[in-house]
Amino acid sequence: MSKVCAKIGPSILNADLSQLHVESQRLLDNGADYLHLDVMDGHFVPNLTFGHPVVKCLRSKIRDAFFETHMMVAEPQRWIASMADAGVDQYTFHIEPVLGDVEGICRKVREAGMKVGLALKPGTAVTAVQEFVTMADMILVMTVEPGFGGQKFMGDMMPKVTWLRENYPELDIEVDGGVGLNSIDACAQAGANMIVSGTAVIQAPDQRAVIATLRESVEKAIGKS
């Protein structure tokens, strides 16, 4: 893990969306490395959040932060151009609904000027992403079922993270879902270096302290590797 570094990206899903700019800026001021923006279409997952117009508005207020959109959508290819136009830095999409065209979508994302993230639902074997790893900048291992915030962390997803870290030591590996102070050590020790944490950070009385603790756990694990 020598070339990867700890990055903490709070999910704003559980924030006050009517104050999205203010809440997002507060997270960055409190030490967040990037913002994880959950986009849901009501099809791939039952919930519905926001799309590129909201992301574009947020970008107009926050110029320099790294934006990752987590595209929990049935047709990720549809939103590539609009998310690039909105100022997204990394476009992370689920491989499950587009297994026949993952390579083509990766290419389109990169051509649009964004980094590529590939996401796996809990029920998807980690080997399903193996043939696509070289096309991606990051692999996201979901530690809850995608679609809702506030779910319980699924510790049995950690072998996926370990397998990825062992086989791709320089890969950015992200975990998302139920990650907080009680589960960060398991994630870090398995090899995750990009940490998405929603409720645990957003609702914390001291966001800065929680983000610092998450980072410390990852950095400690990296130092041991």
N, C-alpha and C positions, 0 to 999 in steps of 0.2 A: 504493500500500500504506500510505497514511498512517494509516489508522484501525485497521489490524490490528497485532497485537503478537506477538512470539515466545513460544511456549508449548512447553515440553518435557514430554512425557508418556511416561515409560518403560512398556513392556509388561512385565507381571509373568509372562508365559508361561514364560520360562526361569528364573524364580526358584525357590527351594525352596518349593514350595507347602505343605509341612508347617509352614513358618514364614512364612506369607503376611502376617500382620499385621506381624511384625517386619521382614520384607524391604520391605514397602510403606512402613512408617514411615521406614525408613532412606533410601529413595529420596526421600521428601518432605523429610527433614532435609537431604539433600544437594542440594536445590535444584529438585526436580521441581515443575512447575506443576500437574500432574494425573496421575492413574493411568489407564492404558489397559488395560482388562480384556477379554481375549479369550474369548468364549463360543462354543464349537463344539458342534454337535449330532450329529456322526457321519453326517450326511446331506448337507447342503450342502457340507461338507468332510469328509474321511474321519476326521479326528481328533476327539477328545472331550476337553473340558476340565472346566469347572465351570458351575454355573447360579446362579440367584438365591439359594438358601440360603447358598452360600459368600459371595456378594456382601453379603448382609444381615449375616452374621457379621462380615465385614471392616468394614462401615459401623458396626457397634456398637463397634468398637475405634478407628476413625478417623472422627471426627465431621465434620470440616470440609473435608476434601480434596474436590476435584472428581473425580468418578468418571465415566469414559466407558466404556460397554460396547460393544465391537465385536462385533455379533451376526452371526457366521458360521453362520447357521441357515437352514433351508429355509422356515420359517414364522415370520418375525419378529413377526407380529401376535399370536402366542400368548403371548409373554413380556412384553408391554408393561406390563400391570398389575402383574405380580410383580416386575419390575425397578424400577418406580416405587416399589413398596412397600419394596423393598430399599434405597432411598436413592440410586438412580442419578441423575446430573445430566444426562447426555447419552446418548441411545440411538441408536447408529449401526448402520444395517442395510444389507445389500446389496440393490441394486435388482433384480439379475438374476432371482431366483426369484419376484418379486412385481411384475413390470412392469405388470400390469393394475391394481394397487391401491396404487401408491406414494403417491398423493395421500391416499387414505384412511388409510393407515398413518401418514403424517406427521401428519395431523390427530389421530389417536388418541394418538400419542406426545406431542404438544403438550398435548392435553387432560389427559393423565396428569401434566403438570407437568414434563416433561423437554424438553431441547433435542433437536433433530433433526439427525442426521448421516446422510448418504447415501454409501455405499461402492461403489467400482467395482473389479471384478477386472481384471487386466492385459489380458485379451482383450476387454473392453467398451470401446467407443468413448466418448470423453468427451462427445460430443454426445447420448448416450443419457440423460444426466442434465440436459440443458439445460432441458427443460420443467418440471423439478422444483426447480431451484435456488432459486427464490423461496420455496419451502416449507421450505427447510433452513437451519440455522445454520452448517453445515459440510459440505464435500465431502471424502471420503477417497479418495485415489488410491493403490491398492495397488501397491507396487513389488516384490512377490513374489506368487506364487500363494498365496491364503489357505489356512491350515490347519496350517502348521508353522513353528516358529521356526528361525532360523539359516540361512535361504536367502540366496542371492547377490542383491544389489541389482540391479534392472533399470533401468538408466539410460535406456532407450528409452521409459520412461513419463513422462519429464520434459516432453515437448511437451503432454501433457494438463494438467499443472500450469500451464504457461505460458499455455495457451489459457484456462484458468479465471481466472488472475490478470488477463490482459488484458481479459477480458470482464466480470469481476466484481471490481473492484479492492478492494472492502471485505469480500470473503468470506473466512471462515476456510477455509484449504486445508490438509489434513493429508496427510502421506505416512507409509506404514507398510510395513516390510519390508526388512531388510538395511541399514537406515540407521545409519550410524556415522561415525566421524571421516573415513573415506575418501570418503564419499558425501554428506556434509552440504552441502558447498559447491554441488554440483550441484542439490540440492533447494532450497536457499536462493535461489540465483540464478534458478531457474525460477519462484519465487514462493511456495513453501510456507512457512507460518508456524507450523503445528502439527506438531511432529516426534515421531513415535513411534519409540523406539529400544529394542530389547530386549536382545539379547546384548551389544551394544557397551557398554551402561551396566551391566547386571546383573553381568557378569563382569569389569568393569574394576577394577583394584586401587584406583583413586581415582575413585569415581562422581561426586563433586562436580566434579572437574576436567573429566570428559567432558561432563557436563551443561552446565557453564559454556562449554565450547568450542562445543558445538552451538548454544547460545543466542547466542553472540557472532557466529557465522557468519550466523544468521538476521537478527539486529539490524543487522549490517553491510549485508546485502542490502536490508533495508527502508530503511535510511538513504540508499541510493543511488537508490531509486525516486522 
